Amino acid sequence: MKLIKAIIRPERFDFVKKALEDRGLYAMTVTEVMGRGEQKGISLKYRGGIMAVELLPKILIEVVVRDSEEEGVLTAIETAAKTGKIGDGKIFVIRVERSVRVRTGEVEA
């Protein structure tokens, strides 16, 4: 199994959620986070001055999938999240050794 963590623009979340649902993936953890990458923040005009905003709002989506689903899920997220501009986000893939369903104690490895 793999844990896929995707950090994306907030305005692209609905598109990514729909793309995952279209693949039959409904279970996900979503967190509002702040961060910056290559874009190094932005500058805004505020009351006649320039204000630097270094941390921008992002959405972190976490899903656990079977190894066989990994490539399809990566493609779905990348396609749905992409605007082609700097700051589109990043996707991380982490191996999951096992999971335990709390309600039933069912173990999946």
C-alpha positions as CSV (number, residue, x, y, z in Angstrom):
1,M,0.0,0.0,0.0
2,K,1.0,3.6,-0.5
3,L,0.2,6.8,1.3
4,I,-0.2,9.6,-1.3
5,K,0.2,13.2,0.1
6,A,-0.7,15.9,-2.3
7,I,-0.2,19.6,-1.5
8,I,-2.3,21.7,-3.9
9,R,-3.9,25.1,-4.5
10,P,-7.2,25.5,-2.5
11,E,-9.1,26.5,-5.7
12,R,-8.2,23.2,-7.3
13,F,-9.5,21.0,-4.4
14,D,-12.9,20.3,-5.9
15,F,-11.4,19.2,-9.2
16,V,-9.0,16.8,-7.4
17,K,-11.8,15.5,-5.2
18,K,-14.0,14.8,-8.2
19,A,-11.1,13.1,-10.1
20,L,-10.5,10.8,-7.1
21,E,-14.2,10.0,-6.7
22,D,-14.3,9.2,-10.4
23,R,-11.7,6.5,-9.7
24,G,-13.8,5.1,-6.8
25,L,-11.7,6.7,-4.0
26,Y,-13.9,8.4,-1.5
27,A,-11.8,8.1,1.7
28,M,-9.3,10.9,2.2
29,T,-8.0,13.2,4.8
30,V,-8.0,16.9,3.9
31,T,-6.1,19.6,5.9
32,E,-5.8,23.3,5.3
33,V,-2.1,24.1,5.6
34,M,0.3,27.0,4.9
35,G,3.5,26.8,2.9
36,R,5.7,27.9,0.2
37,G,7.9,26.3,-2.4
38,E,9.8,27.7,-5.4
39,Q,7.4,30.7,-5.6
40,K,8.8,32.0,-2.3
41,G,5.5,33.7,-1.4
42,I,4.0,36.8,-3.1
43,S,3.9,40.6,-2.7
44,L,0.7,42.4,-2.2
45,K,-0.1,46.1,-2.3
46,Y,-1.7,47.1,1.0
47,R,-2.6,50.7,2.1
48,G,-0.1,52.2,-0.3
49,G,2.8,49.9,0.7
50,I,4.0,46.5,-0.4
51,M,3.5,43.6,1.9
52,A,5.3,40.3,1.5
53,V,3.3,37.2,2.1
54,E,5.7,34.3,2.5
55,L,3.4,31.5,3.5
56,L,0.4,30.8,1.2
57,P,-2.7,28.8,1.9
58,K,-2.6,25.2,0.5
59,I,-4.6,22.0,0.8
60,L,-3.0,18.8,1.9
61,I,-4.9,15.7,0.7
62,E,-3.9,12.3,2.0
63,V,-5.1,9.0,0.6
64,V,-4.0,5.4,1.1
65,V,-4.2,3.2,-2.0
66,R,-3.2,-0.3,-3.1
67,D,0.1,-0.5,-5.0
68,S,-1.8,-1.2,-8.2
69,E,-3.8,2.0,-7.9
70,E,-0.8,4.3,-7.3
71,E,0.0,5.4,-10.9
72,G,-3.7,6.1,-11.8
73,V,-4.2,8.1,-8.6
74,L,-1.0,10.2,-9.2
75,T,-2.2,10.9,-12.8
76,A,-5.7,11.9,-11.6
77,I,-4.3,14.3,-9.0
78,E,-1.7,15.8,-11.2
79,T,-4.2,16.4,-14.1
80,A,-6.9,17.9,-11.8
81,A,-4.5,20.1,-9.8
82,K,-2.4,21.5,-12.7
83,T,-2.8,25.1,-13.8
84,G,0.7,25.3,-15.3
85,K,1.8,28.1,-13.0
86,I,4.4,28.0,-10.3
87,G,2.8,27.0,-7.0
88,D,0.6,24.2,-8.3
89,G,1.9,21.9,-5.6
90,K,3.7,18.7,-5.0
91,I,2.8,15.0,-4.6
92,F,4.6,12.6,-2.3
93,V,4.4,8.8,-2.2
94,I,5.2,6.9,1.0
95,R,5.1,3.1,1.5
96,V,2.6,1.9,4.1
97,E,3.5,-1.3,5.9
98,R,0.0,-2.0,7.2
99,S,-3.2,-0.5,8.3
100,V,-5.7,-1.4,11.0
101,R,-9.4,-0.6,10.9
102,V,-10.2,0.6,14.4
103,R,-13.8,-0.5,14.3
104,T,-13.2,-4.1,13.3
105,G,-9.5,-4.7,14.0
106,E,-9.1,-5.8,10.3
107,V,-5.5,-5.6,9.3
108,E,-4.4,-4.9,5.7
109,A,-0.8,-5.3,4.7
